[in-house]
Amino acid sequence: MRLGTVAAATATIVIGAGAAAVAVGRYASDVALKPSPGHPLPGDSRLTVHSADGGHVILTRSLASLRPGIYGLAGAGCHAVAGPVVHGTPHPPDAVVRRLERVTHGTLRPGTRMRMTPQVHIGNPHDALGIACADVDVPGELGPLPAWFVPGVRDTWVITVHGISTTREHPMVVMPFLARHRLPVLDLAYRNDLGAPRSADGIHHFGDTEWRDLDAAIRYAVRYGARTVIVHGWSTGATMALRAAANSALRDRISGLVLDSPVLDRHATVRALAAARHVPRALLPLVVRAAEGTTGLPVDRPADAPDPEALQVPTLLFHGPGDTVAPWTASRDFAARRPDLITLQPVPHAPHAAMWNADPDHYEEILRRFLTPLM
């Protein structure tokens, strides 16, 4: 074979391999970026139920099952609520005993595989918590956005926005607290959620496009009587809150932000989500580059956070130093740039977006102190 033919053949192989790598990277990126409520996050593990009776559930021993606090237990055809770890109760050495708060549906049979999740409640606020609520549609740029409205007597509304791997059921963990303080709540589903309009590409943009649905919710709240709004967001919902506070035409109506585990370093979050969904480690750099093209993620700014200098309102930021989805260091550095407005509240032993779960009483007391002057 002549040298030119060899070179041409080699170039074809290289180009073909490159094209294949790009295709694989794009596919893996889509896997990581598709909204997938209920899918495991980094650090999650499947737990086997050993037994469940007498107000206790015995689970596989792991870092997840040893976490302090209150969590949902989700499995195929079953949902329950697991309370704190119980000490002094006989159990196998490879197991952990937790208080069983309730079985929401299904049966916790021995051998059932479950996952701990910060989404404690399922259903709607009335059925799950006995809190009066109405189903409303918020007019969004892609179509009607379903939301729950919980009435209250104050003219400051709280708009709650869920994040990665959860649904609008997740913010129900704080609804009893907000109801006790007579705050109206608008709990929003946004683009690509179940029942909400689908975006053209059907993937996460880490708040860069989704914030416009939050903007629509702010307009809705103001139209129906809110003098001011407080946005309480988890994960990408917290990032949406920051985008809205900087970009919304009604940002002057936002009186405060509560951010729980905000996604401020999107590269790190893309890598974490891809790894959790079993994308091989060798492909992770390709996944990040593919995400740059798909979502507009900039290659030259690894920590693509909203600018803290744009903040104009008091902000309470909860985050756990052990978060494996959204790096704690990004929140720490973000808060350090605006100590005049941002109060950073570290929560140890809490996974992503589970700051309430780790210590509900402490979380709600910090929240009460923050909200009281804003009500």
N, C-alpha and C positions, 0 to 999 in steps of 0.2 A: 504494500500500500504506500502510495506516495505521501510525502510529508504534509502537503496541503490537505490531502484527504484525511490523514490522521488528525490534523489540527481541527478540521471542520467537525469530524466525529466527536472529538474531545469537547469542543465548544458546545455541540448539541447536547451531550451528556450533562455538562455543567449547567447549561441553561435549563435543561429539563429538571435537574435536581433542584436548582434554585426556584423554579416555578412551583415544583412540588412542595418545597419547604414553605413558600409563601402561602400556597393553598392550605397546607396543614395548619400553619399559624393562624390563618383567617378562620378556619373551622374551629380550632381550639379556642380562639378569642370569642367567637360567637357562643360557644358552650359556656364560657366563663361569664359572658355579659348578658345572657338571656335571663329575664326575671324568672325565678324558680322558688316560690314560697315553699317552705318545708324541706328544701334540700339542705344537707349538712354544710356547715361552715368550717373553716380550719379550726382544729381542736375539738370538734364534735366527734363523738364516738357512739356506735350502737351499743346499747346496754341491754342485757338480758334480764328479764324479770325472773327472780328465783321464787318469790311468793308475794302475795298481796292479801293481807287480812288483818283484822283487828286494828285498823288505823295506821298500819305500817306497810311499806313496800320495800322489799329486799332486792337490790340491783347489783349487777356486776360492779366490782370495785374498780374505779378509774379516777383520774383527775376530775373528769366531768361529774361523776356521781358523788364526789366528795365536796363539790362546791357548796359554800354556805348560801342560804337563802331559799327562795321559792321559785320553782320552774314548772313549765308545762312538760308533760311527758307525751310525746306524739309517736304513734306507730300505725301500722295498717289497720284501719277500722277501729282505732282506740285512741282516746285522749284522757289524760288524767292530770292532776296537779300534785306535785311532790313538794312537801315542805322541807324544813331543815333536817340535817343528819341527826339521827337519834343514837345516843351513846348508852352503853350498858344493857343493850338488848342482845341476846344470843343470836349469832349469825355465822355463816361459814367464813373462813379467813379471806376468801377471794370476793367477798360481797360487802355491801354497805346498806345499812338500814336508814331509810328516810321516813318522815311522817307522811302519810297518805292523806292529803286534804280532801280529795274527792275524785271519783271517776266520772268524767263528764259524759262519755259514751263508750260503748264497747265493754270488754272485760279484760282485766289484767291477769291473764293466765300465765302459769309458769312456762318459760321458754319464749314468751312474747318479746320481740325485739323493739326497743323504744329509743327515742332520742330526746335529750333534754333541750328545751327551747325557752327563750325569754317570753314567748307568746303564751301567756298563762290561760287566757280566756278564748273561747270560741263562740260563735254566734253573734248576736248584737247586744248592745248595752242593756236593753230591757230583759232579754232572755237570760243573759249571763250574769247580770249584776242587779237586776230589778230597778234599773235607772231608766226613767222615761226618756224616750228618744224618738226622733222622726227621721224617716228616710227622705233625703233631699237630693236634688241634682244641681250641681254647680256648673254653670255654663263655662266650658273650657274651649281653647282654640281648636282642639281636635273633636270636640263633642261633649255631651253631658258627662260630668264626673260624679259618680255616686259618693255620697257622704252621709254620716250620721250626725244629726244635730241634737245635742243635749241642752235643753233650755236652762237658763239661770237668770237671776235678777240683775246682775251687773251689766254695765255697758262696755266692759272690757271682755272680749272673747278670747278663748284659747283655741288656736288651730293646731291640731296634732297631725304629724306626718311620719308615717312608718318608714323603714329602710329596707336594706338587703335581706332577702330570705324570709320576710315576714309580710303581713297584710295589715289592713287597718284595724284588725282585731288586736294587734299588739298594744297600741296606745290605751286600750281599755284598762291596763294595769294602773294608770293614774286617774281614771275617771271617778272612782269613789272619792279620792282626795279633792279633785276639782269640784265635784258636786257638793261636798261639805262646805266649800268656800263659795258656793253659789255662782260659780263662773260658767257662762255658756261655753259649750265646746262644739267645735266643728271638726269631725274626724274624717279625713279626706282619703279617698282612693284616687290614684293618679294614673297617667298613661301607662298602658301595659299591665295594669292590675286586672284581676278578674272583674268583669262588668264595666270596666273603663275603656275608653277608646284605645285602639292600638296605634302606635307610631308606625311610620313607614318601614323602619328597619326592625322594630320589635325588640330593641336592646336597651340596656342601661346606658345612660350618658352621665351618670354620677352627679345629677342635679343640674347640669348645664342646659338641658332643655326642659327637664321636669319642673324646674322652678316656676315656669310659666303657668303650670297648673296650680301651684301654690298662690301665685299672683291672682289667678281667677278666684281662688277661695277667699283671699283678702278682699277683693272687690265684692264678692257675695256677702261677706260679713258686714262690710260697711253699708251696703245697700239695705241690709235688713236690721240695722240698728246698732252695730258696733261703733263706738266712739274710737276705741283703740283695739289692737289685737296683740296678743303674745303668741309667738310661734314656738311650739315645742316639737323638735324633730329628733329622730333617732337615725344614726348611720347616714345614708344618703339623704334622708329626710332632713337631717341637721344641715347638710351641705346645701340643700334646697333653701333652707331658711336663711343662710348667709347670702346666697345669691339674690333672694327676694329683698332682703334688707338693703342690698346695694343697688339693685336694678329696678325694683318695682316703682311704678308711677305713684303708688300709694304708700311708699316706704315711710312717709311721715306719720302714717297711722300705726306703724309698728312701735310698740312701747317697750318691748323686751324680747329676748331670745333665750330659749332653753335648748342647749345642744347636748345630745347624748351620743357619745362615740362618733363624732363627725368624721366623714371620709375626707381627709385633707391631702393625702398623698395617694393619688389615684393609681400610679404605677404599682405601688406596693399592694394595693387592694386588688388590682387585676391579677397580679402574680398569685396572691393568696387564694382568690376565688378559683383560678385555674388549677392550682395544686389541689384544692379541696375537691375538685371535680375530676381528679385523677388524670390531669394532663401531665405527661412525662416531664420531669425537671428539665431535660435537655431542650424542650420546646418552649419553655417559659419566656426566654428573650424574644422569640418569634411572636408569642401571644401578645406581649406588650407592644411590639411594633405594629402588629395587625390592629390592635385596639387603637393605636394612634391614628391610623387611617380611618377606622370605623367610627370612632367617637369624637375625633378631633383632639385627642390627648396629645399635648405638645411634647416633642422628643427632647427639647432643651430645658425643660423645667420639671425635674423629678417630683418635686413637691408642689403640685399645681393647686395651691389653696386659694380660696378667695382672699382678697387683700384685707388684712385686719384694719388698715388705715381707713377703709370705707365704712367701718362700723360707727354708728351714731347712737346706739341704744345699749342699755345694760344687758350683759350677756352672762348667763350661767352655763359653764361647760363641765359636764360630767364625763370622765373617761377613766378606763382601767389601764394601768401600766402593763398588764398582761395581754392586752388586745392583740390577736393574731390576724385581724382583718384590716383594721385602720390603726396605723402606728400611733402609740401614745406620744412619742416624741414630737410628732407634727402638731398635736394639740398643745403640748407644753410650750413649744416654740411660738405657736400662734398666740397663745394667751400672754406670753412674756412681752409681746410687742404692743399690747394694749392693756396694761394693768389698771388703767383708769376706768375701763369699762368691762373687762372680762374677769370673772371669778372662776378659777379653775378648781374643781373638786375631784381629786383622785379617788378612785374606788378600787381597792385591792381585791384580788380573787374573783374578778368579774369578767366574763367573756364579752365579746362584742355586743353592744346594744343591750346589755343586761345589768346596767347599773342599779336600776330599781330592784331587780330580782335579788341581787347580792345582799341588800340590806334595806328593805322597803321603808322601815321607820326612819332611818337616818336620811335616806333620799328625800322623803316627804318633808322632813323637818327643814332640810336645806332649801328645798323648793318653797316651803311656806315663807321662810325668811326672805327669800328673793322676791316672791310675788307680792307680798303684803304691800309694799309701797307703790306697786304698779297697778293695783286693783282699782 
